[in-house]
Amino acid sequence: MAARLDDAVRIRVVKLQPEAQLPRYAHTGEFGDLAADLYAVVGAMLEAGGTMAVATGVAMEFPSTHGALVEDRSGLAVRGVTTLAGVIDPGYRGEIKVVMTNLSSAAVEIKAGDRIAQLRIVRRIEAVFDEVSELVEAPRGVRGFGSTGS
């Protein structure tokens, strides 16, 4: 069953530059996208091995119950371009910038209007962390990365 539009989380967005684009989903409806595209507002050259913050030209007002994660676009990730530092808390009101790193051996040009990342809206859950002297045993135990054989 498709989500009703009146059930949607409302996020207020301010364009800080006239040419900025609001985040948007490429596919909507019952089997739509999990995340909305974020767009570069200005061009940049991301040198091989380089890291830079790429401006989107938008600021957002999330409700106190939600925030967002900035994540890779698969088309860029396969070329070695990944995103870092991608948590947007509900109280942040500044420009959304995407921290991008080029892991490839060649420079990557980012043009104004390019889709540079995905914005995944998440519900904010505040946990209480209780200190204990031991944890309940589980099948995985203390085995870390690669514990499933991959």
DSSP file (Angstrom, degrees, kcal/mol; ACC not computed):
  #  RESIDUE AA STRUCTURE BP1 BP2  ACC     N-H-->O    O-->H-N    N-H-->O    O-->H-N    TCO  KAPPA ALPHA  PHI   PSI    X-CA   Y-CA   Z-CA
    1    1 A M              0   0    0      0, 0.0     2,-0.1     0, 0.0     0, 0.0   0.000 360.0 360.0 360.0 130.7    0.0    0.0    0.0
    2    2 A A        -     0   0    0      1,-0.1     2,-0.2    29,-0.0    28,-0.1  -0.413 360.0-107.0 -73.0 144.4    1.4    3.4   -1.0
    3    3 A A        -     0   0    0     26,-0.1     2,-0.2    -2,-0.1    -1,-0.1  -0.480  35.8-118.6 -68.7 140.2    2.1    6.0    1.7
    4    4 A R    >   -     0   0    0     -2,-0.2     3,-1.7     1,-0.1     4,-0.4  -0.574  14.6-125.8 -80.1 145.2   -0.4    8.9    1.6
    5    5 A L  G >  S+     0   0    0      1,-0.3     3,-1.3    -2,-0.2    -1,-0.1   0.833 111.1  59.2 -60.1 -33.5    1.0   12.3    0.9
    6    6 A D  G 3  S+     0   0    0      1,-0.3    -1,-0.3     3,-0.0    -3,-0.0   0.641 101.3  56.6 -73.1 -11.0   -0.6   13.7    4.1
    7    7 A D  G <  S+     0   0    0     -3,-1.7    -1,-0.3     2,-0.1    -2,-0.2   0.515  85.3 114.8 -88.9  -7.8    1.4   11.1    6.0
    8    8 A A  S <  S-     0   0    0     -3,-1.3     2,-0.4    -4,-0.4    -3,-0.0  -0.282  76.8-109.3 -67.2 146.2    4.6   12.4    4.6
    9    9 A V        -     0   0    0      1,-0.0     2,-0.5    54,-0.0    -1,-0.1  -0.631  34.7-134.9 -71.4 128.4    7.2   14.0    6.9
   10   10 A R        -     0   0    0     -2,-0.4     2,-0.5    -3,-0.1    -1,-0.0  -0.789  24.3-176.7 -92.6 123.2    7.2   17.8    6.1
   11   11 A I        -     0   0    0     -2,-0.5     2,-0.3    51,-0.1    51,-0.2  -0.979  19.0-140.1-122.9 119.9   10.7   19.3    5.8
   12   12 A R  E     -A   61   0A   0     49,-1.6    49,-2.8    -2,-0.5     2,-0.4  -0.616  21.4-165.9 -79.8 135.9   10.9   23.1    5.2
   13   13 A V  E     -A   60   0A   0     -2,-0.3     2,-0.5    47,-0.2    47,-0.2  -0.984   9.7-161.3-128.9 132.5   13.7   24.0    2.7
   14   14 A V  E     -A   59   0A   0     45,-2.8    45,-2.0    -2,-0.4     2,-0.7  -0.951  17.8-136.4-111.3 129.1   15.2   27.4    1.9
   15   15 A K  E     -A   58   0A   0     -2,-0.5    43,-0.2    43,-0.2    42,-0.1  -0.768  15.6-171.3 -80.4 118.7   17.1   28.0   -1.3
   16   16 A L  S    S+     0   0    0     41,-3.3    42,-0.2    -2,-0.7    -1,-0.2   0.656  79.1  31.8 -84.2 -17.9   20.2   29.9   -0.3
   17   17 A Q  S >  S-     0   0    0     40,-1.0     3,-1.9    39,-0.1    -1,-0.2  -0.994  85.0-125.2-136.8 140.6   21.0   30.5   -4.0
   18   18 A P  T 3  S+     0   0    0      0, 0.0    -1,-0.1     0, 0.0    -3,-0.0   0.813 109.5  53.3 -58.0 -32.3   18.4   30.9   -6.7
   19   19 A E  T 3  S+     0   0    0     22,-0.1    38,-0.0     2,-0.1    -4,-0.0   0.499  83.8 115.3 -83.9  -2.5   19.9   28.1   -8.8
   20   20 A A    <   -     0   0    0     -3,-1.9     2,-0.4    37,-0.2    37,-0.1  -0.290  58.8-138.6 -64.1 151.9   19.8   25.6   -6.0
   21   21 A Q        -     0   0    0     35,-0.5    18,-0.4    18,-0.2     3,-0.1  -0.932  12.4-121.8-115.2 137.8   17.6   22.5   -6.3
   22   22 A L        -     0   0    0     -2,-0.4    15,-0.1     1,-0.1    -7,-0.0  -0.454  42.2 -94.4 -69.0 147.7   15.4   21.1   -3.6
   23   23 A P        +     0   0    0      0, 0.0     2,-0.3     0, 0.0    15,-0.2  -0.327  54.8 178.6 -57.7 145.9   16.1   17.4   -2.8
   24   24 A R  B     -D   37   0B   0     13,-1.2    13,-3.0    -3,-0.1     2,-0.4  -0.998  30.8-114.6-153.0 154.2   13.8   15.1   -4.8
   25   25 A Y        -     0   0    0     -2,-0.3    11,-0.1    11,-0.3     3,-0.1  -0.706  12.2-153.4 -86.8 133.4   13.1   11.5   -5.3
   26   26 A A  S    S+     0   0    0     -2,-0.4     2,-0.4     9,-0.4    -1,-0.1   0.853  89.3  30.1 -72.4 -34.7   13.7   10.1   -8.8
   27   27 A H  S    S+     0   0    0     -3,-0.1     6,-2.8     2,-0.1    -1,-0.2  -0.993  75.3 177.5-128.7 128.1   11.1    7.4   -8.2
   28   28 A T        +     0   0    0     -2,-0.4     3,-0.3     4,-0.3     2,-0.2  -0.644  34.5  56.0-119.3 178.0    8.0    7.8   -6.0
   29   29 A G  S >  S-     0   0    0     -2,-0.2     3,-2.1     1,-0.2   -26,-0.1  -0.487 104.6 -23.5  96.5-166.3    5.0    5.7   -5.1
   30   30 A E  T 3  S+     0   0    0      1,-0.3    -1,-0.2    -2,-0.2   -27,-0.0   0.820 144.7  28.1 -54.4 -39.8    4.7    2.3   -3.6
   31   31 A F  T 3  S+     0   0    0     -3,-0.3    -1,-0.3   -29,-0.0     3,-0.1  -0.155  96.0 141.5-114.5  38.1    8.1    1.1   -4.8
   32   32 A G    <   -     0   0    0     -3,-2.1    -4,-0.3     1,-0.2    -3,-0.1  -0.019  57.0 -65.8 -74.4 179.7    9.8    4.5   -4.8
   33   33 A D        -     0   0    0     -6,-2.8    -1,-0.2     1,-0.1    -4,-0.1  -0.258  28.6-140.5 -68.2 151.3   13.3    5.4   -3.7
   34   34 A L  S    S+     0   0    0      1,-0.1    87,-0.4    -3,-0.1     2,-0.3   0.741  86.7  32.1 -79.1 -27.0   14.5    5.2   -0.2
   35   35 A A  S    S-     0   0    0     85,-0.1    -9,-0.4   -11,-0.0     2,-0.3  -0.937  76.7-124.3-135.4 154.4   16.4    8.5   -0.4
   36   36 A A  E     - E   0 119B   0     83,-2.4    83,-3.5    -2,-0.3   -11,-0.3  -0.705  34.4-107.2 -96.1 148.6   16.1   11.8   -2.3
   37   37 A D  E     -DE  24 118B   0    -13,-3.0   -13,-1.2    -2,-0.3     2,-0.4  -0.506  24.5-150.5 -75.3 141.5   18.9   13.2   -4.5
   38   38 A L  E     - E   0 117B   0     79,-2.7    78,-2.6    -2,-0.2    79,-1.1  -0.898  15.0-147.6-107.9 144.1   21.0   16.1   -3.4
   39   39 A Y  E     - E   0 115B   0    -18,-0.4     2,-0.2    -2,-0.4    76,-0.2  -0.889  13.9-118.8-119.3 141.5   22.4   18.4   -6.1
   40   40 A A        -     0   0    0     74,-2.5    73,-3.1    -2,-0.4    16,-0.2  -0.566  16.7-161.0 -71.0 137.2   25.6   20.5   -6.3
   41   41 A V  S    S+     0   0    0     14,-2.2     2,-0.3    -2,-0.2    15,-0.1   0.702  76.2  25.9 -92.5 -22.9   24.8   24.2   -6.6
   42   42 A V  S    S-     0   0    0     13,-0.6    -1,-0.2    69,-0.1    71,-0.1  -0.941  88.0-104.4-134.7 158.0   28.3   25.0   -8.0
   43   43 A G        +     0   0    0     -2,-0.3     2,-0.3    69,-0.1    68,-0.3  -0.412  38.7 173.8 -78.8 158.6   30.9   23.1  -10.0
   44   44 A A  E     -H  110   0C   0     66,-2.8    66,-3.4    -2,-0.1     2,-0.6  -0.980  31.0-126.1-158.2 156.6   34.1   21.8   -8.5
   45   45 A M  E     -H  109   0C   0     -2,-0.3     2,-0.9    64,-0.2    64,-0.2  -0.958  19.6-157.7-109.7 118.2   37.0   19.6   -9.4
   46   46 A L  E     -H  108   0C   0     62,-3.0    62,-2.6    -2,-0.6     3,-0.1  -0.834  18.7-144.9 -98.4 103.1   37.6   16.8   -6.9
   47   47 A E    >   -     0   0    0     -2,-0.9     3,-2.5    60,-0.2    55,-0.3  -0.210  32.0 -80.8 -66.9 156.4   41.2   15.8   -7.3
   48   48 A A  T 3  S+     0   0    0      1,-0.3    -1,-0.2    57,-0.2    55,-0.1  -0.365 120.5   8.0 -56.1 129.5   42.4   12.2   -7.0
   49   49 A G  T 3  S+     0   0    0     53,-2.0    -1,-0.3    55,-0.6     2,-0.1   0.463 106.1 132.5  75.5   1.3   42.7   11.4   -3.3
   50   50 A G    <   -     0   0    0     -3,-2.5    52,-2.6    52,-0.1     2,-0.4  -0.439  42.8-157.2 -88.9 159.0   41.1   14.7   -2.4
   51   51 A T  E     + B   0 101A   0     50,-0.2     2,-0.3    -2,-0.1    50,-0.2  -0.998  21.2 158.2-131.8 136.5   38.3   15.5    0.0
   52   52 A M  E     - B   0 100A   0     48,-2.3    48,-3.2    -2,-0.4     2,-0.6  -0.992  41.3-113.7-154.0 156.4   36.1   18.6   -0.2
   53   53 A A  E     - B   0  99A   0     -2,-0.3     2,-0.5    46,-0.2    46,-0.2  -0.841  31.1-154.6 -91.9 124.1   32.7   19.9    1.0
   54   54 A V  E     - B   0  98A   0     44,-2.8    44,-2.7    -2,-0.6     2,-0.1  -0.890  15.0-128.1-105.0 124.2   30.4   20.5   -2.0
   55   55 A A  E     - B   0  97A   0     -2,-0.5   -14,-2.2    42,-0.2   -13,-0.6  -0.393  20.0-172.3 -72.8 143.1   27.6   23.0   -1.5
   56   56 A T  E     -     0   0A   0     40,-1.4   -35,-0.5   -16,-0.2   -17,-0.1   0.574  34.9-131.1-104.5 -18.0   24.0   22.2   -2.2
   57   57 A G  E    S+     0   0A   0     39,-0.3   -41,-3.3     1,-0.2   -40,-1.0   0.646  71.3 103.9  76.0  14.2   22.7   25.8   -1.8
   58   58 A V  E     -A   15   0A   0     38,-0.4    38,-3.1   -43,-0.2     2,-0.3  -0.957  49.7-164.2-129.4 149.6   19.8   24.6    0.5
   59   59 A A  E     -AB  14  95A   0    -45,-2.0   -45,-2.8    -2,-0.3     2,-0.3  -0.946  17.7-153.0-123.5 149.5   19.2   24.7    4.2
   60   60 A M  E     -A   13   0A   0     34,-0.6     2,-0.6    -2,-0.3   -47,-0.2  -0.906  16.0-148.6-129.2 152.2   16.5   22.5    5.9
   61   61 A E  E     -A   12   0A   0    -49,-2.8   -49,-1.6    -2,-0.3    32,-0.1  -0.921  23.3-168.1-118.6 102.0   14.2   22.6    8.9
   62   62 A F        -     0   0    0     -2,-0.6   -51,-0.1    28,-0.5     2,-0.1  -0.596  28.1-108.0 -84.9 149.1   13.6   19.1   10.1
   63   63 A P    >   -     0   0    0      0, 0.0     3,-2.1     0, 0.0    -1,-0.1  -0.401  37.5-105.4 -66.8 158.5   10.9   18.4   12.7
   64   64 A S  T 3  S+     0   0    0      1,-0.3    27,-0.1    -2,-0.1    -2,-0.0   0.685 119.3  61.0 -60.9 -17.1   12.3   17.5   16.1
   65   65 A T  T 3  S+     0   0    0     25,-0.1    59,-3.0    58,-0.1     2,-0.3   0.511 106.0  46.4 -87.8  -6.3   11.4   13.8   15.4
   66   66 A H  E <   +F  123   0B   0     -3,-2.1     2,-0.2    57,-0.3    57,-0.2  -0.926  48.8 164.5-138.7 158.5   13.5   13.4   12.3
   67   67 A G  E     -F  122   0B   0     55,-2.4    55,-2.1    -2,-0.3     2,-0.3  -0.685  29.0-116.3-145.4-158.5   17.0   14.0   10.8
   68   68 A A  E     -FG 121  88B   0     20,-2.0    20,-3.0    53,-0.3     2,-0.4  -0.989   2.7-140.7-150.9 158.2   18.8   12.7    7.8
   69   69 A L  E     -FG 120  87B   0     51,-2.4    51,-3.1    -2,-0.3     2,-0.6  -0.973  18.0-142.1-117.2 135.6   21.8   10.7    6.6
   70   70 A V  E     +F  119   0B   0     16,-2.7     2,-0.3    -2,-0.4    49,-0.2  -0.879  32.4 175.8 -98.0 124.7   23.8   11.8    3.6
   71   71 A E  E     -F  118   0B   0     47,-2.9    47,-2.9    -2,-0.6    13,-0.1  -0.822  30.0 -81.5-131.3 165.6   24.8    8.7    1.6
   72   72 A D        -     0   0    0     -2,-0.3     2,-0.5    45,-0.2    45,-0.2  -0.173  29.4-131.1 -62.2 152.0   26.6    7.7   -1.6
   73   73 A R    >>  -     0   0    0     43,-0.3     4,-2.6     8,-0.2     3,-0.8  -0.920  20.7-134.3 -95.6 132.7   25.0    7.6   -5.0
   74   74 A S  H 3> S+     0   0    0     -2,-0.5     4,-2.2     1,-0.2     5,-0.2   0.847 102.3  59.9 -60.9 -35.0   25.9    4.3   -6.6
   75   75 A G  H 34 S+     0   0    0      1,-0.2     4,-0.3     2,-0.2    -1,-0.2   0.839 113.3  37.7 -62.8 -33.5   26.9    5.9   -9.9
   76   76 A L  H X4>S+     0   0    0     -3,-0.8     5,-2.4     2,-0.2     3,-1.1   0.859 112.1  57.9 -82.2 -39.2   29.6    7.9   -8.2
   77   77 A A  H ><5S+     0   0    0     -4,-2.6     3,-1.7     1,-0.3    -2,-0.2   0.872 101.0  56.0 -60.7 -38.0   30.6    5.2   -5.7
   78   78 A V  T 3<5S+     0   0    0     -4,-2.2    -1,-0.3     1,-0.3    -2,-0.2   0.737 106.4  52.3 -67.7 -20.3   31.5    2.9   -8.6
   79   79 A R  T < 5S-     0   0    0     -3,-1.1    -1,-0.3    -4,-0.3    -2,-0.2   0.359 128.5 -99.5 -93.2   3.7   33.8    5.6   -9.9
   80   80 A G  T < 5S+     0   0    0     -3,-1.7    23,-3.7     1,-0.3     2,-0.6   0.573  82.4 129.5  92.7  10.7   35.5    5.9   -6.4
   81   81 A V  E   < +C  102   0A   0     -5,-2.4     2,-0.3    21,-0.2    -1,-0.3  -0.886  30.8 170.4-103.6 122.3   33.7    8.9   -5.1
   82   82 A T  E     -C  101   0A   0     19,-2.6    19,-2.8    -2,-0.6     2,-0.3  -0.822  27.8-120.7-127.9 164.3   32.2    8.5   -1.7
   83   83 A T  E     -C  100   0A   0     -2,-0.3     2,-0.3    17,-0.2    17,-0.2  -0.780  24.2-170.1-107.0 152.1   30.6   10.7    1.0
   84   84 A L  E     +C   99   0A   0     15,-2.6    15,-0.7    -2,-0.3   -14,-0.0  -0.869  60.2  25.5-131.8 164.6   31.7   11.3    4.5
   85   85 A A        +     0   0    0     -2,-0.3     2,-0.3     1,-0.2    14,-0.2   0.899  69.3 165.9  52.0  54.8   30.3   12.9    7.7
   86   86 A G        +     0   0    0    -16,-0.2   -16,-2.7    -3,-0.1     2,-0.5  -0.195  22.7 114.9-104.6  43.3   26.7   12.4    6.7
   87   87 A V  E     -G   69   0B   0     -2,-0.3     2,-0.6   -18,-0.2   -18,-0.2  -0.945  38.4-170.3-111.9 127.7   24.5   13.1    9.7
   88   88 A I  E     -G   68   0B   0    -20,-3.0   -20,-2.0    -2,-0.5    -2,-0.0  -0.949  15.1-149.3-115.9 111.6   22.1   16.0    9.8
   89   89 A D    >   -     0   0    0     -2,-0.6     3,-1.6   -22,-0.2   -27,-0.2  -0.399  24.5-112.8 -77.2 155.4   20.6   16.6   13.2
   90   90 A P  T 3  S+     0   0    0      0, 0.0   -28,-0.5     0, 0.0    -1,-0.1   0.765 114.3  54.5 -61.6 -25.5   17.1   18.0   13.5
   91   91 A G  T 3  S+     0   0    0    -27,-0.1     2,-0.3   -30,-0.1   -27,-0.1   0.520  81.5 107.2 -87.2  -4.5   18.4   21.2   15.1
   92   92 A Y    <   +     0   0    0     -3,-1.6   -30,-0.4     1,-0.1   -32,-0.1  -0.582  35.3 169.4 -77.7 133.5   20.9   22.1   12.3
   93   93 A R        +     0   0    0     -2,-0.3    -1,-0.1   -32,-0.1     3,-0.1   0.320  40.5 104.2-125.0   4.6   19.7   25.0   10.1
   94   94 A G  S    S-     0   0    0      1,-0.2   -34,-0.6   -35,-0.1     2,-0.0  -0.162  83.8 -62.9 -82.1 179.7   22.8   25.7    8.0
   95   95 A E  E     -B   59   0A   0    -36,-0.2     2,-0.6     1,-0.1   -36,-0.3  -0.346  51.5-119.1 -62.3 138.6   23.6   24.9    4.4
   96   96 A I  E     -     0   0A   0    -38,-3.1   -40,-1.4    -3,-0.1   -38,-0.4  -0.722  37.5-178.3 -79.5 119.5   23.7   21.2    3.6
   97   97 A K  E     -B   55   0A   0     -2,-0.6     2,-0.6   -42,-0.2   -42,-0.2  -0.951  20.7-138.1-120.0 142.9   27.1   20.5    2.3
   98   98 A V  E     -B   54   0A   0    -44,-2.7   -44,-2.8    -2,-0.4     2,-0.7  -0.890  10.6-143.9-104.6 116.9   28.2   17.0    1.1
   99   99 A V  E     -BC  53  84A   0    -15,-0.7   -15,-2.6    -2,-0.6     2,-0.4  -0.711  28.2-172.8 -80.0 115.4   31.7   16.0    2.2
  100  100 A M  E     -BC  52  83A   0    -48,-3.2   -48,-2.3    -2,-0.7     2,-0.4  -0.889  14.4-165.1-117.5 141.9   33.0   14.0   -0.8
  101  101 A T  E     -BC  51  82A   0    -19,-2.8   -19,-2.6    -2,-0.4     2,-0.8  -0.987  13.4-145.0-125.4 135.5   36.2   12.0   -1.1
  102  102 A N  E     + C   0  81A   0    -52,-2.6   -53,-2.0    -2,-0.4   -21,-0.2  -0.871  19.2 175.2-101.4 105.4   37.7   10.8   -4.4
  103  103 A L        +     0   0    0    -23,-3.7   -22,-0.2    -2,-0.8    -1,-0.1   0.487  53.1  93.9 -86.7  -4.3   39.3    7.4   -3.8
  104  104 A S  S    S-     0   0    0    -24,-0.4   -55,-0.6     2,-0.2   -24,-0.1  -0.236  84.0-117.4 -83.8 175.6   40.2    7.0   -7.5
  105  105 A S  S    S+     0   0    0    -57,-0.1     2,-0.4   -56,-0.1   -57,-0.2   0.348  92.2  66.8 -94.9   5.3   43.4    7.8   -9.3
  106  106 A A  S    S-     0   0    0    -59,-0.1    -2,-0.2   -60,-0.0   -57,-0.2  -0.949  88.2-104.9-127.5 147.6   41.8   10.5  -11.6
  107  107 A A        -     0   0    0     -2,-0.4     2,-0.5   -59,-0.1   -60,-0.2  -0.342  31.6-146.3 -64.5 149.7   40.2   13.8  -10.9
  108  108 A V  E     -H   46   0C   0    -62,-2.6   -62,-3.0    -4,-0.1     2,-0.5  -0.986   5.9-140.4-123.3 126.2   36.4   13.9  -11.0
  109  109 A E  E     -H   45   0C   0     -2,-0.5     2,-0.5   -64,-0.2   -64,-0.2  -0.730  10.9-161.3 -87.8 130.7   34.5   17.0  -12.2
  110  110 A I  E     -H   44   0C   0    -66,-3.4   -66,-2.8    -2,-0.5     2,-0.3  -0.959  11.9-157.5-109.2 123.5   31.4   17.9  -10.4
  111  111 A K    >   -     0   0    0     -2,-0.5     3,-2.4   -68,-0.3   -71,-0.3  -0.708  30.6 -91.6-100.7 151.5   29.1   20.2  -12.4
  112  112 A A  T 3  S+     0   0    0     -2,-0.3   -71,-0.2     1,-0.3   -69,-0.1  -0.402 117.1  26.5 -56.6 131.8   26.5   22.6  -11.0
  113  113 A G  T 3  S+     0   0    0    -73,-3.1    -1,-0.3     1,-0.3   -72,-0.1   0.282  88.7 137.0  94.1  -9.9   23.2   20.6  -11.0
  114  114 A D    <   -     0   0    0     -3,-2.4   -74,-2.5     1,-0.1     2,-0.6  -0.416  62.4-115.6 -67.6 143.8   24.9   17.2  -10.7
  115  115 A R  E     +E   39   0B   0    -76,-0.2   -76,-0.3     1,-0.2    -1,-0.1  -0.732  42.6 170.0 -75.7 121.2   23.3   14.7   -8.3
  116  116 A I  E     -     0   0B   0    -78,-2.6   -43,-0.3    -2,-0.6     2,-0.3   0.620  52.9  -7.3-114.2 -17.2   26.1   14.2   -5.7
  117  117 A A  E     -E   38   0B   0    -79,-1.1   -79,-2.7   -45,-0.2     2,-0.4  -0.961  63.8-106.2-164.7 175.7   24.5   12.3   -2.9
  118  118 A Q  E     -EF  37  71B   0    -47,-2.9   -47,-2.9    -2,-0.3     2,-0.6  -0.946  19.7-145.5-119.1 142.6   21.3   10.9   -1.4
  119  119 A L  E     -EF  36  70B   0    -83,-3.5   -83,-2.4    -2,-0.4     2,-0.6  -0.922  14.0-167.3-109.3 111.6   19.4   12.2    1.5
  120  120 A R  E     - F   0  69B   0    -51,-3.1   -51,-2.4    -2,-0.6     2,-0.3  -0.891  14.7-140.8-103.8 118.1   17.8    9.5    3.6
  121  121 A I  E     - F   0  68B   0     -2,-0.6     2,-0.3   -87,-0.4   -53,-0.3  -0.593  25.1-173.9 -77.4 132.1   15.3   10.8    6.2
  122  122 A V  E     - F   0  67B   0    -55,-2.1   -55,-2.4    -2,-0.3     2,-0.3  -0.952  27.1-114.7-130.7 149.0   15.4    9.0    9.5
  123  123 A R  E     - F   0  66B   0     -2,-0.3     2,-0.5   -57,-0.2   -57,-0.3  -0.645  35.8-121.3 -78.7 135.6   13.4    9.0   12.7
  124  124 A R        -     0   0    0    -59,-3.0     2,-0.5    -2,-0.3    -1,-0.1  -0.667  30.9-176.4 -81.7 125.9   15.3   10.3   15.7
  125  125 A I        -     0   0    0     -2,-0.5     2,-0.6     2,-0.0   -60,-0.0  -0.991  13.2-152.2-123.0 124.5   15.5    7.8   18.5
  126  126 A E        -     0   0    0     -2,-0.5     2,-0.2     2,-0.0    -2,-0.0  -0.872  17.0-159.9-100.5 120.6   17.2    8.9   21.7
  127  127 A A        -     0   0    0     -2,-0.6     2,-0.5     2,-0.0    -2,-0.0  -0.532  14.7-135.0 -95.4 161.4   18.7    5.9   23.6
  128  128 A V        -     0   0    0     -2,-0.2     2,-0.7     2,-0.0    -2,-0.0  -0.985  20.0-146.7-112.4 126.1   19.7    5.6   27.2
  129  129 A F        -     0   0    0     -2,-0.5     2,-0.5     2,-0.0    -2,-0.0  -0.849  12.8-164.6-100.9 113.8   23.1    3.9   27.6
  130  130 A D        -     0   0    0     -2,-0.7     2,-0.4     0, 0.0    -2,-0.0  -0.853  15.3-134.7-100.7 123.9   23.4    1.8   30.8
  131  131 A E        +     0   0    0     -2,-0.5     2,-0.3     2,-0.0    -2,-0.0  -0.631  32.4 173.1 -76.6 131.7   26.8    0.7   32.0
  132  132 A V        -     0   0    0     -2,-0.4     3,-0.1     1,-0.0     0, 0.0  -0.865  40.0-125.4-131.8 166.3   26.9   -3.0   32.9
  133  133 A S  S    S+     0   0    0     -2,-0.3     2,-0.3     1,-0.2    -1,-0.0   0.683  90.4   6.1 -88.6 -18.5   29.7   -5.4   33.9
  134  134 A E        -     0   0    0     -3,-0.0     2,-0.3     0, 0.0    -1,-0.2  -0.987  68.3-124.6-157.6 162.8   28.9   -7.9   31.2
  135  135 A L        -     0   0    0     -2,-0.3     2,-0.2    -3,-0.1     3,-0.1  -0.799  35.9 -98.2-110.8 152.8   26.7   -8.6   28.2
  136  136 A V        -     0   0    0     -2,-0.3     2,-0.0     1,-0.1    -1,-0.0  -0.483  49.0-105.7 -67.3 135.6   24.3  -11.4   27.5
  137  137 A E        -     0   0    0     -2,-0.2    -1,-0.1     3,-0.0     3,-0.0  -0.350  41.7-175.4 -64.5 140.9   25.9  -14.0   25.3
  138  138 A A    >   -     0   0    0     -3,-0.1     3,-0.5     1,-0.1     4,-0.1  -0.921  39.5-103.6-134.4 160.0   24.8  -14.1   21.7
  139  139 A P  T 3  S+     0   0    0      0, 0.0    -1,-0.1     0, 0.0    -2,-0.0   0.848 121.0  47.9 -54.9 -37.2   25.6  -16.4   18.7
  140  140 A R  T >  S+     0   0    0      1,-0.2     3,-1.4     2,-0.1     2,-0.1   0.823  87.2 175.9 -74.6 -30.2   27.9  -13.9   17.1
  141  141 A G  T <   -     0   0    0     -3,-0.5    -1,-0.2     1,-0.2     0, 0.0  -0.350  61.4 -27.9  63.9-137.2   29.7  -13.2   20.3
  142  142 A V  T 3  S+     0   0    0     -2,-0.1    -1,-0.2    -4,-0.1     2,-0.1   0.368  96.6 126.9 -95.9   3.4   32.7  -10.9   20.1
  143  143 A R    <   -     0   0    0     -3,-1.4     3,-0.1     1,-0.1     4,-0.1  -0.417  40.8-170.6 -64.3 135.6   33.6  -11.7   16.5
  144  144 A G    >   +     0   0    0      1,-0.3     3,-1.6    -2,-0.1    -1,-0.1   0.267  42.9   3.2-103.0-137.0   33.8   -8.5   14.5
  145  145 A F  T 3  S+     0   0    0      1,-0.3    -1,-0.3     2,-0.1     0, 0.0  -0.179 128.6  19.9 -54.0 139.0   34.1   -7.5   10.9
  146  146 A G  T >  S+     0   0    0     -3,-0.1     3,-1.8     1,-0.1    -1,-0.3   0.592  78.5 135.5  79.3  10.3   34.0  -10.5    8.6
  147  147 A S  T <   +     0   0    0     -3,-1.6    -2,-0.1     1,-0.3    -1,-0.1   0.680  69.4  56.1 -68.3 -15.6   32.4  -12.8   11.2
  148  148 A T  T 3  S-     0   0    0      0, 0.0    -1,-0.3     0, 0.0    -3,-0.1   0.350 125.0 -98.7 -97.1   7.2   30.0  -14.2    8.5
  149  149 A G    <         0   0    0     -3,-1.8    -2,-0.1     0, 0.0    -3,-0.0   0.487 360.0 360.0  95.4   3.1   32.8  -15.2    6.2
  150  150 A S              0   0    0      0, 0.0    -3,-0.1     0, 0.0    -4,-0.1   0.460 360.0 360.0 -95.6 360.0   32.8  -12.3    3.8
